[in-house]
Amino acid sequence: MTYKIIYFGIKGRAEAFRLIFSALDVKYEDVIIKSADWPGYKPGTPWGQLPILEVDGQQLAQTSTICRYLGHTFNLCGETAWEDAKCDEYVDATNDLIEEWIGFKFLEPDEARKVERKAKFVSTLIPNCLAKLEVIKEKNGGDFLVGKKLTWADINVADKLAMLEGDIDSTILEGYPNLKMFKNAVFSIPRIKAYIEKSGYTYVNMDPGLG
Amino acid sequence: MSYKLTYFDFKGRGEAIRLLLATAGVKFADDRVKLENWPSIKPHTPWEMVPVLHVGDRSLSQSLTICRYIARKFKLMGANEWEASKCDEYAETINDLYLEWIKFNFEADPDKKAELKNAFLTTLVPKYLIKLNTLQSNNGGNFLVGNTLTWADIFVADKLQTFEDTVDQGVLNEYPHLRKMKDAVFAEPRIKAYIEGR
């Protein structure tokens, strides 16, 4: 099986896939599309968007779909149908938060509205989401969000928390001790830790042209 | 196993789930929340949102998650993991278009709404539906993925019906394969029966 991640040269939406591959020690190729080359490349993509995962030449699109596919292929999706669904639920719920972040950070043309949206994001949307996730993590016990073993949802959500720490506020998890422990647990997994130390990607100062 | 779907008393994000449950032959309690009661119910939902699917004494949130759970359980997810992922890909893509529709549909300012409607029909619909129409054509048969009905067909058909009903009756005129797929979904006996009994 050959795997290629086709994306821009940033963490962005593909980082969760890279983290999953690293956790599993599965080789993949990072096909980087430069932003200058994107307009020419775009029409040939399934939906005019990136990231794309290419598996033995077949292409799959949509960030969560790709993560979920990897989760199922490599058995990182919980141990029951219910746990599988809970992985989905937590990823979908946190997607809403990240889509709003992308919306005001990269896509909002009106400066005043951008400030307004960011303020609401910080004062209301983040706490609403993190408070619920904190309770979920606490109730689950152990290191992870679902069941007893690492799932694709843990990697996906930990990555989003890192995104928020990197771009919004590095102290954002201070009021959420269970989430702080959870994120540290995921990023301390030896293969993930090794990947992060090597990769040099950062969420700080992301290129606004690539949202 | 008891199933209860809690959602508002309109189609919105709940209808695809209702159609899916009907296709699966699952009896469920259709718990429809009136908007005026929502403020008192909201704090008791896991993410302060509906739809919520109650399965026995447990609950599941997020509309696509719920669809996927039912589809997996009742074998409406294609024949293998790749087809299951294609179901996801197409549903998530049409969901992106649905999110754009929401912006148009709930716009209060009539001038802005007319602008959004125009953008929806001239730019967004072609952006998504040209490709989806081609995918259906390339797949052959009546469905989007593989040889049998999947939750992606039901999910997409439901959203396309919404666009026809609320934006423009002729929205599928240039996408005959999608119209064929939608008609095939709504001709499925259990879906037909559910709609007639609605």
Interface residues (C-beta under 8 A of the other chain):
Chain A: P46 W47 G48 V55 Q58 L60 A61 Q62 S64 T65 I66 R68 Y69 H72 T73 A81 W82 D84 A85 K86 D88 E89 D92 A93 N128 K132
Chain B: P46 W47 E48 V55 R58 L60 S61 Q62 L64 T65 I66 R68 Y69 R72 K73 E81 W82 A84 S85 K86 D88 E89 E92 T93 K127 Y128 K131
